[in-house]
Amino acid sequence: MSKQIIVRPLAEADMAEAQEWYNAQRLGLGEQFILCVEETFERLSHTPEMHQKVFKDARRAFVRRFPYLVYYRVRSDAVVVLAVVHGRRDPRLWQARV
């Protein structure tokens, strides 16, 4: 059974910022980024406990093709996405969201 994906507003803002940056690099690349993030969400909805905890109860999943990470929590009925950030960003930025 798949779990519902809940994307917090700050994580949505992360995605929009990255999409805008990628579109500025090459037309359409931002949409490809969003598709890869959504693919990650789909995987998480089916196997959310596949990734280990990295900070408190937050887990981390890698986004295919892009150097981005999805930080999330597993709840009984849902997966809550806390952040979608570049892998080289200061971890304190997303840890404050946990």
C-alpha positions in Angstrom: 0.0 0.0 0.0 1.4 3.4 -0.9 1.4 6.3 1.4 0.3 9.8 0.7 3.1 12.4 0.0 2.7 15.7 1.8 5.1 18.3 0.6 5.6 21.1 3.1 5.6 24.7 1.8 9.3 25.3 2.3 10.1 22.1 0.3 7.8 23.4 -2.4 9.7 26.6 -2.4 13.0 24.6 -2.6 11.7 22.9 -5.7 10.5 26.1 -7.4 13.8 27.8 -6.8 15.8 24.9 -8.3 13.4 24.6 -11.2 13.8 28.3 -12.0 17.6 27.9 -11.8 17.7 24.9 -14.1 15.4 26.6 -16.6 17.8 29.5 -16.7 20.5 27.1 -17.6 18.6 25.4 -20.4 15.0 25.6 -21.4 13.0 22.6 -20.2 15.7 21.4 -17.8 13.7 22.7 -14.8 10.7 20.5 -15.9 13.0 17.5 -16.1 14.2 18.3 -12.6 10.6 18.4 -11.3 9.9 15.1 -13.0 12.9 13.4 -11.3 11.8 14.8 -7.9 8.3 13.5 -8.5 9.7 10.1 -9.4 11.6 10.2 -6.1 8.3 11.0 -4.3 6.6 8.0 -6.1 9.4 5.7 -4.9 9.0 7.0 -1.4 5.3 6.5 -1.4 5.9 2.8 -1.9 9.0 2.2 0.1 9.4 5.1 2.6 11.5 3.2 5.1 14.1 2.1 2.5 16.4 4.9 3.5 18.1 5.2 6.8 17.5 8.0 9.3 20.1 10.8 9.0 19.0 13.3 11.6 16.5 12.7 14.3 13.6 10.9 12.5 14.4 12.5 9.1 15.5 10.3 6.2 17.3 11.2 3.0 16.6 10.0 -0.6 18.7 11.0 -3.7 17.1 12.5 -6.8 18.1 10.7 -10.0 20.2 12.8 -12.5 20.4 15.8 -10.3 22.6 16.6 -7.2 19.6 17.0 -5.0 18.4 15.3 -1.9 14.9 14.8 -0.5 14.6 14.9 3.3 11.4 13.4 4.7 9.7 11.8 7.7 7.6 8.7 7.6 4.3 8.9 9.4 1.8 6.1 9.8 -0.4 7.3 6.9 1.9 9.6 5.0 5.4 10.7 3.9 6.1 14.3 4.8 8.7 16.0 2.6 10.7 18.5 4.7 13.2 19.8 2.1 14.5 19.3 -1.4 18.0 20.7 -1.4 21.2 20.6 -3.3 23.6 18.0 -1.9 26.3 20.6 -1.1 24.1 23.0 0.8 24.7 23.5 4.5 22.8 20.8 6.3 21.8 23.2 9.0 19.4 24.8 6.5 17.1 21.7 6.3 17.8 20.4 9.9 16.0 23.4 11.3 12.9 22.1 9.6 12.9 18.8 11.5 
